[in-house]
């Protein structure tokens, strides 16, 4: 019953097989292209009656639309010929200078010539994977990790090896053990990918001492670090520690984005790379998109030049903190005592662990019937792990909707625990 409901509510294209004669025409790497569990949920979770705690969509209610309209109007009126033309493959020089000013807030001293503007930081992940990964190479990632990164690494036929984290982020000793274990099999480790600030999906923050230790390990082992940092300025109670790139300019590839601090729809991100890597990444970017959009770049640039963007980030932090508090209070009130969860100091997400007998992927359709959506933990592992966990996002719904959704979800979980304890389905 539940599986039938779930499949009937997902788009046909997600569960319609490709004819065999077409499969034979695809490149081998196409076998690695799979729809993420989050995207597969969107068709259902976007229905107005569903409280979506699934997607990580930024909340734009704190962004004054009149101000953004003025920015775009003035850009076209005064510099439309440039904004609507092709641009540099590396990105607009003025925006690259401003990006360096943004990164300085997290201790990074950078040269604009080492910044490459990308179509969101997701494109930067693709470019890095393209120039580093051969089929069978190993990428080390946190356990759990960002689903978009896992999909990219899988597409380039990497072997993802998860490294344990706890409530303070990646565990250095677990990293040492993973490196030793992988190299004992003769496999190549191409880089370590991690999100040190308010990690997606767990929300945990990597402390400064662990950052230094992880940097030391990777320098010694000659392993690049890919530091993905979309949430670093979204701390609620205190600033996050300096970026890892602030401490090491030669072994850290830094990814940034304006999607969480301005607007995701503009699709402007960047990567800050060691000078030795810049040429390869620019060539790869030009081959992929020719050049990033001048229009969206100059929209961001005008906003940074003329608007109080630091105050705007503060407004976003205040908005998300209220929603975070609503979620944590609701979890305490409505979830069973056997559940545990992270208590993030910033960002968008809470990670919930349930009793091991609960399969959160199987439970999704029951939650949809109760009019609430979440992402099951298996989406954030490359190996099907995480069946007992879920990611809850508090960034987009109102506090009232968050409470409503958590209450409904808590009821589903309690019913599932009771059913498994008794061996019978319980109907309320």
C-alpha positions as CSV (number, residue, x, y, z in Angstrom):
1,X,0.0,0.0,0.0
2,X,2.6,2.5,1.0
3,X,5.0,1.7,-1.8
4,X,2.2,2.0,-4.3
5,X,1.3,5.4,-3.0
6,X,4.8,6.6,-3.2
7,X,5.4,5.5,-6.7
8,X,2.1,6.8,-8.0
9,X,3.0,10.3,-6.8
10,X,6.5,10.5,-8.3
11,X,7.0,11.9,-11.8
12,X,6.9,9.2,-14.5
13,X,10.3,10.1,-15.8
14,X,11.9,9.0,-12.5
15,X,10.7,5.4,-12.7
16,X,10.4,4.7,-16.4
17,X,13.2,2.5,-17.7
18,X,15.3,3.5,-20.7
19,X,14.8,1.1,-23.7
20,X,17.6,-1.4,-24.0
21,X,18.5,-0.1,-27.5
22,X,19.2,3.3,-26.1
23,X,21.1,2.1,-23.1
24,X,23.6,0.5,-25.5
25,X,24.3,3.9,-27.0
26,X,25.2,5.6,-23.8
27,X,28.7,6.1,-22.6
28,X,29.7,3.8,-19.8
29,X,29.7,6.8,-17.3
30,X,26.0,7.3,-17.9
31,X,25.3,4.3,-15.7
32,X,26.4,6.4,-12.8
33,X,23.8,9.1,-13.4
34,X,21.0,8.6,-10.9
35,X,18.3,10.9,-9.6
36,X,18.9,12.0,-6.0
37,X,16.4,11.0,-3.4
38,X,15.8,14.6,-2.6
39,X,14.9,15.5,-6.2
40,X,12.6,12.5,-6.4
41,X,10.7,13.8,-3.4
42,X,10.1,17.3,-4.8
43,X,7.0,16.5,-6.8
44,X,5.2,15.4,-3.7
45,X,6.9,17.7,-1.1
46,X,6.0,20.8,-3.2
47,X,2.3,20.2,-2.8
48,X,0.8,23.0,-0.6
49,X,-0.7,20.7,1.9
50,X,2.6,19.0,2.6
51,X,4.9,20.5,5.2
52,X,8.3,20.1,3.5
53,X,11.2,19.6,5.9
54,X,13.1,18.0,3.0
55,X,14.6,20.6,0.7
56,X,17.3,23.0,1.6
57,X,15.8,26.0,-0.2
58,X,16.9,29.4,1.2
59,X,14.1,31.5,2.6
60,X,13.9,34.7,0.6
61,X,11.3,36.4,2.8
62,X,14.0,38.5,4.4
63,X,15.3,39.7,1.0
64,X,13.7,43.0,0.0
65,X,12.4,42.4,-3.5
66,X,12.0,46.1,-4.2
67,X,15.7,46.5,-3.5
68,X,16.7,43.6,-5.8
69,X,14.4,45.0,-8.6
70,X,16.2,48.3,-8.2
71,X,19.6,46.6,-8.5
72,X,18.6,44.8,-11.7
73,X,16.9,47.9,-13.2
74,X,20.0,50.1,-12.5
75,X,22.3,47.4,-13.9
76,X,20.5,47.2,-17.2
77,X,20.0,51.0,-17.4
78,X,23.6,51.8,-16.8
79,X,25.6,48.8,-17.9
80,X,23.2,46.6,-19.9
81,X,25.5,46.2,-22.9
82,X,28.1,44.5,-20.8
83,X,25.6,42.6,-18.5
84,X,24.0,40.9,-21.5
85,X,27.2,40.1,-23.4
86,X,29.6,37.2,-23.2
87,X,32.3,37.5,-20.5
88,X,35.5,36.1,-19.2
89,X,35.8,32.3,-18.7
90,X,37.3,32.9,-15.3
91,X,34.6,35.3,-14.2
92,X,34.2,39.1,-14.1
93,X,37.3,40.8,-12.6
94,X,35.3,43.2,-10.3
95,X,33.2,40.4,-8.8
96,X,36.4,38.3,-8.2
97,X,37.8,41.2,-6.2
98,X,34.5,41.5,-4.2
99,X,34.6,37.7,-3.6
100,X,38.0,38.2,-1.9
101,X,36.4,40.8,0.4
102,X,33.7,38.3,1.3
103,X,36.2,35.5,2.0
104,X,38.2,37.9,4.2
105,X,35.4,37.7,6.7
106,X,36.6,34.1,7.4
107,X,40.3,34.9,7.5
108,X,41.2,34.2,3.9
109,X,43.7,36.5,2.2
110,X,43.3,35.8,-1.5
111,X,44.3,37.1,-4.9
112,X,41.4,37.7,-7.3
113,X,43.5,36.1,-10.0
114,X,43.1,32.8,-8.1
115,X,39.3,33.0,-8.0
116,X,37.2,31.2,-10.7
117,X,33.5,32.1,-10.8
118,X,31.2,29.2,-11.4
119,X,27.5,28.5,-11.9
120,X,26.9,27.8,-8.3
121,X,29.5,25.8,-6.3
122,X,27.9,22.6,-7.7
123,X,29.7,23.4,-11.0
124,X,33.0,23.8,-9.1
125,X,32.5,20.3,-7.7
126,X,32.0,19.0,-11.2
127,X,35.1,20.8,-12.6
128,X,37.3,19.5,-9.7
129,X,36.0,16.0,-10.2
130,X,36.6,16.2,-13.9
131,X,40.3,17.2,-13.7
132,X,41.2,14.9,-10.8
133,X,39.1,11.7,-10.9
134,X,39.9,8.6,-13.0
135,X,37.5,5.7,-12.7
136,X,38.3,3.8,-9.5
137,X,40.0,6.6,-7.7
138,X,39.0,7.2,-4.1
139,X,37.4,10.4,-2.7
140,X,37.3,10.6,1.0
141,X,34.1,12.2,2.4
142,X,32.4,12.7,5.7
143,X,29.8,10.2,6.8
144,X,27.1,11.4,6.1
145,X,27.8,14.0,3.3
146,X,26.2,16.3,0.8
147,X,24.0,14.4,-1.7
148,X,25.0,16.6,-4.6
149,X,28.7,15.9,-4.1
150,X,28.1,12.2,-3.8
151,X,26.2,12.3,-7.1
152,X,29.0,14.1,-8.8
153,X,31.7,11.8,-7.6
154,X,29.6,8.8,-8.5
155,X,29.1,10.2,-12.0
156,X,32.9,10.4,-12.5
157,X,33.2,6.7,-11.3
158,X,35.0,7.5,-8.1
159,X,35.0,5.1,-5.1
160,X,33.6,7.1,-2.2
161,X,35.1,6.2,1.2
162,X,33.2,7.6,4.1
163,X,35.1,8.9,7.2
164,X,33.2,9.0,10.5
165,X,32.2,12.3,12.1
166,X,30.7,13.1,15.5
167,X,29.0,16.1,17.0
168,X,32.2,18.1,16.3
169,X,32.6,17.1,12.7
170,X,35.1,14.9,10.9
171,X,37.2,12.8,13.4
172,X,40.9,13.1,12.6
173,X,41.8,9.7,13.8
174,X,39.1,8.2,11.6
175,X,40.7,10.1,8.7
176,X,44.1,8.6,9.5
177,X,42.6,5.1,9.6
178,X,40.8,5.6,6.3
179,X,43.9,6.7,4.5
180,X,45.9,3.8,5.8
181,X,43.1,1.3,4.9
182,X,42.7,2.7,1.3
183,X,46.4,2.8,0.6
184,X,46.9,-0.7,1.8
185,X,44.7,-1.8,-1.1
186,X,46.8,0.1,-3.6
187,X,44.1,2.6,-4.5
188,X,44.7,6.3,-5.2
189,X,43.2,9.0,-2.9
190,X,42.5,12.1,-5.0
191,X,41.1,14.4,-2.3
192,X,39.2,14.8,0.9
193,X,35.8,16.6,0.5
194,X,34.3,18.2,3.6
195,X,31.9,20.9,4.7
196,X,33.4,22.3,8.0
197,X,30.7,24.9,8.8
198,X,27.2,23.7,9.7
199,X,27.6,20.6,7.6
200,X,25.0,19.4,5.2
201,X,23.3,17.2,6.3
202,X,24.1,17.1,10.1
203,X,24.6,20.8,10.9
204,X,27.7,20.2,12.9
205,X,30.6,22.7,13.2
206,X,34.2,21.6,12.9
207,X,36.3,23.3,15.7
208,X,39.5,25.1,15.0
209,X,41.8,22.5,16.5
210,X,40.4,19.7,14.4
211,X,40.7,21.9,11.3
212,X,44.4,22.3,12.0
213,X,44.9,18.6,12.7
214,X,43.1,17.6,9.5
215,X,45.2,20.1,7.5
216,X,48.3,18.6,8.9
217,X,47.3,15.1,8.1
218,X,46.4,15.9,4.5
219,X,49.6,17.9,3.9
220,X,51.7,15.0,5.3
221,X,49.8,12.5,3.1
222,X,49.8,14.8,0.1
223,X,46.0,14.8,-0.3
224,X,44.1,17.9,-1.4
225,X,41.3,19.2,0.7
226,X,38.1,20.4,-1.0
227,X,36.6,22.8,1.5
228,X,32.9,23.4,0.6
229,X,31.6,26.4,2.6
230,X,28.1,27.6,1.6
231,X,27.0,28.2,5.2
232,X,30.0,29.7,6.9
233,X,28.5,33.2,7.4
234,X,25.2,31.8,8.7
235,X,26.2,31.3,12.3
236,X,23.5,32.1,14.8
237,X,25.3,32.7,18.1
238,X,29.0,33.2,17.2
239,X,31.1,33.3,14.1
240,X,32.5,30.1,12.7
241,X,36.2,29.5,13.0
242,X,38.4,30.8,10.2
243,X,38.2,28.8,6.9
244,X,40.7,26.0,6.5
245,X,41.9,27.8,3.3
246,X,43.0,30.7,5.6
247,X,45.6,28.4,7.2
248,X,46.7,26.6,4.0
249,X,46.7,28.2,0.6
250,X,48.6,25.4,-1.2
251,X,46.6,22.3,-0.3
252,X,43.1,23.6,0.0
253,X,40.6,24.1,-2.8
254,X,37.9,26.4,-1.4
255,X,34.3,26.5,-2.7
256,X,31.9,29.3,-2.0
257,X,28.5,30.4,-3.0
258,X,26.0,33.3,-2.9
259,X,23.1,30.9,-3.0
260,X,22.6,30.9,0.8
261,X,23.6,34.6,1.5
262,X,21.9,36.4,-1.4
263,X,19.8,34.3,-3.8
264,X,20.1,30.7,-5.1
265,X,18.3,31.5,-8.4
266,X,21.2,33.7,-9.5
267,X,23.5,30.6,-9.5
268,X,26.7,32.3,-8.7
269,X,29.5,30.5,-6.8
270,X,33.2,30.3,-7.0
271,X,36.3,28.3,-6.3
272,X,39.5,29.6,-4.9
273,X,42.4,27.4,-6.0
274,X,46.1,27.2,-5.6
275,X,47.8,29.0,-8.5
276,X,49.1,25.6,-9.9
277,X,45.5,24.4,-10.5
278,X,43.9,27.5,-12.0
279,X,44.7,27.0,-15.6
280,X,43.2,23.5,-15.7
281,X,40.0,24.6,-13.9
282,X,39.5,27.6,-16.2
283,X,40.0,25.4,-19.3
284,X,37.5,22.8,-17.9
285,X,35.0,25.6,-17.2
286,X,35.3,27.1,-20.6
287,X,34.8,23.7,-22.2
288,X,31.6,23.3,-20.1
289,X,29.9,26.6,-20.2
290,X,32.2,29.0,-22.2
291,X,31.7,31.6,-19.5
292,X,29.6,32.2,-16.4
293,X,26.6,34.6,-16.9
294,X,27.7,38.2,-17.0
295,X,24.1,39.2,-16.1
296,X,24.0,37.3,-12.8
297,X,27.6,38.1,-11.9
298,X,27.0,41.8,-12.4
299,X,23.8,41.6,-10.5
300,X,25.7,40.2,-7.5
301,X,28.5,42.7,-8.0
302,X,26.1,45.6,-8.0
303,X,24.4,44.3,-4.9
304,X,27.7,43.9,-3.0
305,X,28.8,47.4,-4.1
306,X,25.6,49.3,-3.4
307,X,23.6,47.5,-0.7
308,X,24.2,46.7,3.0
309,X,24.9,43.0,2.3
310,X,26.4,42.3,5.7
311,X,23.2,43.6,7.4
312,X,21.2,41.3,5.0
313,X,23.2,38.3,6.1
314,X,22.4,39.2,9.7
315,X,18.7,39.3,8.8
316,X,19.0,35.8,7.3
317,X,20.7,34.5,10.4
318,X,18.0,35.9,12.6
319,X,15.3,34.4,10.4
320,X,17.0,30.9,10.4
321,X,17.7,31.0,14.1
322,X,14.0,31.4,14.9
323,X,13.2,28.5,12.7
324,X,16.0,26.4,14.1
325,X,14.6,27.1,17.6
326,X,11.1,26.1,16.5
327,X,12.4,22.8,15.2
328,X,14.5,21.9,18.2
329,X,11.7,22.8,20.6
330,X,9.2,20.7,18.5
331,X,11.6,17.7,18.4
332,X,11.8,17.8,22.1
333,X,8.1,18.0,22.5
334,X,6.9,15.5,19.8
335,X,9.6,13.0,19.0
336,X,10.1,9.8,21.0
337,X,12.6,9.6,23.8
338,X,14.6,7.1,21.8
339,X,15.4,9.6,19.1
340,X,18.5,11.9,19.2
341,X,19.4,14.8,17.0
342,X,22.1,17.4,16.4
343,X,21.7,21.0,17.7
344,X,23.2,23.2,15.0
345,X,24.6,26.6,15.7
346,X,24.0,27.8,12.1
347,X,23.0,26.7,8.6
348,X,19.9,24.9,7.5
349,X,19.7,21.3,8.9
350,X,19.1,19.0,11.8
351,X,20.2,15.3,11.7
352,X,18.0,12.9,13.5
353,X,18.9,9.3,14.6
354,X,16.0,6.9,15.3
355,X,16.1,3.4,16.7
356,X,18.0,1.1,14.4
357,X,14.9,-1.0,13.5
358,X,13.2,2.0,11.9
359,X,13.8,2.3,8.1
360,X,13.3,6.0,7.3
361,X,13.3,5.3,3.6
362,X,10.4,2.9,3.9
363,X,8.6,5.3,6.2
364,X,8.6,8.2,3.7
365,X,5.2,7.3,2.1
366,X,3.6,7.1,5.6
367,X,4.9,10.6,6.4
368,X,3.5,11.9,3.1
369,X,0.1,10.5,4.1
370,X,0.5,12.5,7.3
371,X,1.3,15.6,5.2
372,X,5.0,16.0,6.0
373,X,8.2,15.3,4.0
374,X,11.8,14.7,5.0
375,X,14.9,13.2,3.4
376,X,15.9,9.7,4.6
377,X,19.5,9.2,5.8
378,X,20.4,6.8,3.0
379,X,20.5,9.8,0.5
380,X,23.7,11.0,2.3
381,X,25.7,7.9,2.0
382,X,27.3,6.3,-1.0
383,X,26.7,2.7,0.2
384,X,23.1,2.5,1.4
385,X,24.0,3.2,5.0
386,X,21.9,5.5,7.2
387,X,18.5,3.7,7.1
388,X,17.8,4.8,10.7
389,X,18.4,8.5,10.1
390,X,16.8,11.5,8.5
391,X,17.6,15.1,7.6
392,X,15.2,17.8,8.6
393,X,15.5,21.2,7.0
394,X,14.2,24.3,8.9
395,X,15.2,27.0,6.5
396,X,12.1,27.5,4.4
397,X,8.9,26.8,6.3
398,X,7.5,29.2,8.9
399,X,8.0,28.3,12.5
400,X,4.3,27.4,12.7
401,X,4.6,25.0,9.8
402,X,7.7,23.6,11.3
403,X,5.9,22.8,14.5
404,X,3.0,21.3,12.6
405,X,5.3,19.1,10.5
406,X,7.5,17.9,13.3
407,X,4.3,17.0,15.3
408,X,2.9,15.0,12.4
409,X,6.3,13.3,11.8
410,X,6.7,12.5,15.5
411,X,3.3,10.8,15.4
412,X,4.3,8.7,12.4
413,X,7.6,7.6,14.1
414,X,5.9,6.7,17.3
415,X,3.3,4.7,15.4
416,X,6.1,2.9,13.6
417,X,7.9,2.1,16.8
418,X,4.7,0.8,18.4
419,X,3.9,-1.3,15.3
420,X,7.3,-2.9,15.3
421,X,7.2,-3.6,19.0
422,X,3.8,-5.3,18.8
423,X,4.1,-6.8,15.3
424,X,0.8,-5.2,14.3
425,X,-0.2,-2.1,12.3
426,X,-1.7,0.5,14.5
427,X,-4.4,2.7,13.0
428,X,-5.2,6.0,14.8
